[in-house]
Amino acid sequence: MKASVDQNTCIGCELCPTICPDVFRMEDDGLAITIVSVVPSDVEDQAREAAESCPVQAIAIEE
């Protein structure tokens, strides 16, 4: 599975790296990015939770 963050939609709430720090982190510009090209299988549930929790739906999950 893959995850991506839409930089034009992200509001920098920091929720995704709090939920899934193995996949997401905050950049110097205050927006979230993905730090892996493929989500490790042991954190897939956390990556999905981060996407579902995003208040502006900036995270896309591709199975």
RATAQUI-V101623 format. One record per backbone hydrogen bond with DSSP energy under -1.0 kcal/mol. NH is the residue of the N-H (numbers start at 1). CO is the residue of the C=O. If there is no record, write none. Layout:
nh=NH co=CO
nh=NH co=CO
This chain:
nh=2 co=62
nh=4 co=60
nh=6 co=58
nh=9 co=6
nh=10 co=6
nh=19 co=15
nh=20 co=16
nh=23 co=20
nh=24 co=20
nh=25 co=33
nh=27 co=31
nh=30 co=27
nh=33 co=25
nh=35 co=23
nh=39 co=1
nh=43 co=40
nh=47 co=43
nh=48 co=44
nh=49 co=45
nh=50 co=46
nh=51 co=47
nh=52 co=48
nh=53 co=49
nh=54 co=50
nh=57 co=54
nh=60 co=4
nh=62 co=2
